[in-house]
Amino acid sequence: RLNDTLGHDVGDELLKQVAMRLTLCVREGDTVARVGGDEFVVLLDGLGPTSSDAAAHCEQVAHKILDTLGQAYNLSGHPYSISPSIGIVVFQGEHDSTEDLLKKADVAMYQAKSAGRNGLRFFDPAMQASALAHAALEQELRHSLAASQFVLFYQFMVAADGTPLGAEALLRWQHDRRGLVAPGAFLEQAEDSGLCHALGQWVLQAACQQLALWACSDATAHWSLAVNVSNRHFAQPDFVEQVSQTLHTTGAKPGLLRLELTESTLMQDFSRAQQRMQALHALGVRFALDDFGTGYSSLLHLQRLPLDQLKIDQGFVRDCLEDH
């Protein structure tokens, strides 16, 4: 971000200042190296006779590094702050190759990042197993998306007399070994690996194709279909064009498509969300606000957004007949 806004010269100056601060945090015999991009490696030697002694010493140095790197920078007159993340691996005597040690430190660093940055994590075998499982699941997701192993189910919305008015599209993964997998087991991984865009587009395409099929029968031509949209899919710069193009190619009626957004999606960039919703609403697309009541729940936001439906979170209505 710094390179993009103030230029690579300023970005390089930040790296130099970080390097200087790092060397001030360690002893003369320790090693500090930049391995690429904005990643540095610190090698501390002779930290104690036991692994617990070494870990305690490491943690002490790591906190010193966090404090030192977290102080404000002056970059050609521009104030700047950063939030480092540190992964630590302790080894003694016989140990893995340098490459394996760096991989383990990397795994721990990403755990520190995912915990909110500006923190540290020690590597342990359970963490490694989790990272390997994470990587394996990502590969399976990519394969399954290419092999069309996802399917939509439809949960009907009915009138008081039970007459179907439409449905909500529910994504399932038709896994080779595990059978039908619910989205809770893979959606977060899809978002982390950058697959949410492709997966979200597949869902949108399949849903619009279903709407077009329903339009062929008088009994179902009036049914609407709701589709959940993830934060990252909605954040794609061409999201409005994606929806418009999909409606056009499938022949689905815009007025029967309802996109369900959460409050957290809207609040990431309210102005951008408002513009995109208004552009799609102008095409006839409808919107629902999902899980209403669990986030910001601002009535002012409801007034400013082209919403057609509120879906109140079940936590507010589950006990409404008993809780006075």
N, C-alpha and C positions, 0 to 999 in steps of 0.2 A: 504493500500500500504506500509506503514511504517513497519507493522508487517511482511509482506511478504519479504521485502528487508533486513531489519536490525534485525528482530526478535521481539518477543513479549515483551522481557525485555525493549527494547528501546521504543516500543509502550506504555508500562505502564509508563515509565519515562515521556513521553510527556503528558499523562493524568494527572500525578501528578503535573507537572509544570503548566498545564492549570488550574487545580483546585486551585493551590496556587495563580495564577494571578487573577482568578475570585474573590477569597475572598478579594483581595486587592482593587477590584473595587467597593465594596459595603460597607454599614455601618455595625457596629458590630451587630445590631439587625436583619439584613437581613439573608436570608437563601440561601445557595448554596448546591446543591446536584447533584450527578451523577446518572442518571436513567438507564444507560446501554450503552454499546458500547462507542461511542464518543459523547453522548448527555448529556447535563447538564441542570438543571433547576435552575433559580434564582428567588426567591420570595422576592419582595420588599414591605414593609408594611408602611402605613401612609404617602402616597406621596402627600397629599393635599386634600382640601375640595371638589374639583370637579374633574370630569373625565378628563377634559382638563388639569388641573394642574398635575394630576397623569400621563397623557400621555406625557406631556412635560418633567417631571422628568424622566420617563422611557426612553424616547428617549435620554436624556442626558447621563444616565448611560449606555445605550446600545452602544452609540458611544464610550464611554470610554472603554467598554469591547472590542469592535472591534479593537480599536487602541492598547490596551494592548495585546490582544491575537495575533494580527497581527505582532508583533515584533518577530525577529528571535529567535530560540531556539538552545541551545547547548545540544545535546543528546549523551552523551558518546563520545564527540569529533566530532560528526557529526552535521553540521549546518542544520536547518530544519525550514520551514515556513508553516503556515496553513492559511486558509481563512474561518473564522467562518461565519455562517448564523444564524440570530436571529429572532424568531417569538415572538410577544408580544400580550398578552391579558390583558386588564384592567378591573377590577371588583370592585364593591363596595357594601357593605351591603348584601342584598339577591343576591345570585349568583348561578351558576350551581355547580354541584358536582365537586370534585377535578379532577375526570377522564375527565369530559367534558371540564374543563378549560385547561387541558393538551392537549386534542385533538385539541382545538381551537388554542393553541399556536403552536402545531405541524403543523396544516394547514398553519398558517402564516409563519412558518419557511421554509416550502417547497416552498412557494411563493418567499421567499427571495432567496432560492437556485436557483430556476428556473430563477430568474432575473439576475443571474451571480455570486452568492456567495458574501461573504464579505459585506453583507448588512443586513438591518432589514426591517421587515414588521409588521404592526399592523393587528390584526384580525378584520374583520368586517363581518356582515351577508351575504353580497354579495359574499365574498370570500368563506364562508362556503357553500353557494348554488352552487357555481362553483365547489367546491371540491366534493360535493355529486353527482353532474351531471357527473363529471369526473369519479367517482367510478362506477356509474350506467352504463355509456357507456362502461367501461372496462369489466364489467360483461356481457353485451350484446354481446360484441365482442367475448369473450371467448365462449359463448353459440353458437353464429352464426358460429364460426369456427368449433366447434364440430358437428354442425348440417348441415354443408355444405351449408350455406346460402350466399356464395359468388359466383360470376359469372364473366366470362371474356367476354368482347365485343371486336370486332376487327375493328380497323380503318385502312382502306386500304391505302397502298402506291402504287401509279400508275406511269406509264411511261407518257411521254408527250402526247401520243395518248390515254391515259386513261386505258391502259391495266394494270391489277393488277400485281404487282411484289411481293407483300407480305403484311404484316400487322403489326400493333403494338397492343399488348394486353393491354386492358384497364380494370382495376379492378373496379367492382361495388359490393355494399353490398345490397343483396335482403332482406331488413328489413321487419319484420312482420307488423309494423304499418306505417312506413315512406316510404315504397315502395323502389324504386331504389335510393341508396345513393352513391354520388360521393366520391372518395377517399379523397378529401380535408376536408371532414367532420369527417374522422375517422383515417386517416393514422398517424397523429401526436400522437394521443392517443395510437394507436397500438405500436408505437415505444417506448413511455414512459412506457408502461405496459409490455414491453418485448415480445409482441406478433408478432413483425415484422419478427422474425425468422420463426415461424410457418406459418404465412401468406405468407411470401415471398416464402417459400418452396412449399406451396399450389399453388401459381401462377406459379412457375416454372414447377411443375408437370402437371398442367392443360395445360400450353402452349405447353409443349413437347408432350403431348397426342394429342393435336390439330395438331401439325406438322406431327405426325405419321398418323393421319387420312387423312390429305391433301396428303400425299405421296401415298395413295392408288389410287389416280386418276391422270391420265396423265395431266389433265387440271390444277391441283393445286400442283403437285409434286414439282415444282420448287419454290413455294412460300416460302419466309423467314418469320420469326416471331420475332419481337422485344419485349423484356421484360425489364421493368424498375426494377432496383435493388436498394434497399435502402442502406443507409450508414451502418446501423447496421447488415443487412443481409450479406452484402459483407464482414463485419468485422468478421463474424463467422470463427473460426479457421478451420472448415472443409468445408468451402464454395466450394473449388475446388472439393472435394470428392462428395459433394451434387450434383453439376451440372453433374459431370461425371456419378454418379450412376443413376441419373434421365434420362439422355440420354440413358444409357444402358437398363434400365428397360422398357422405353417407346418405344425404337427403333427409336427415332427421329434422324435425321441426324445432327451432330454437326455444319456443315457448313451452315445450314439454321436457326440456333438459333443466335440471336444477342442480347447481353446483353447491356443495356443502363445505363451508369454511369454518375454521375454529377462530375463537377470539385471538389466540396467540398468533395465528397467521395474519390477521388484520393488523395487529398492533406492531408487527415487525417494521412496517413502513406504512402508516395509516394513509398518508397522502397517495402513495403509489397504489395501494389496495383500492382506495376510493376511485381513482381514475380507471383502473382496469375493470372494476365492477360496473362502473357507469358505461364504459365502452361496450361491454358484453350485454348489459341490460338494454342498451339501445338496439341490439340485434334481436332481443326478445328472450335472452337467456334469463332464467330465474335463479335466485340465491336463497340459501338457508344458512342460518348461523347455528353451528353445532355446539353441543355441550354448554349452552348458555347458562351462566350463573357460576361457572367455576373459575372464570378469569377476571377480566376488567368490568364486564357487565355495565358499561356506561350507557345510559339512555340517550346521551348526547350523540354517541356513535351510531346508535340505531336510527337516530333522526337524519344523520348525514349519509347513510349507506342505503343503496337500493335493495333492501332485503324483503323477501316475500314470506319468509317463515322463520320462526324461532323454535329451536329444538331444546327444550329445557332439560338440563342434566337430570338423570334419574335420581341422583342423591337428594334432590329437592322435592320429588313427588312420590318416592317409594313409600313413605309412611304418612301420606297426606290424609288418610282416613282415620289414623290413630293418633297422630301427633297434633294436639290442639294448637 
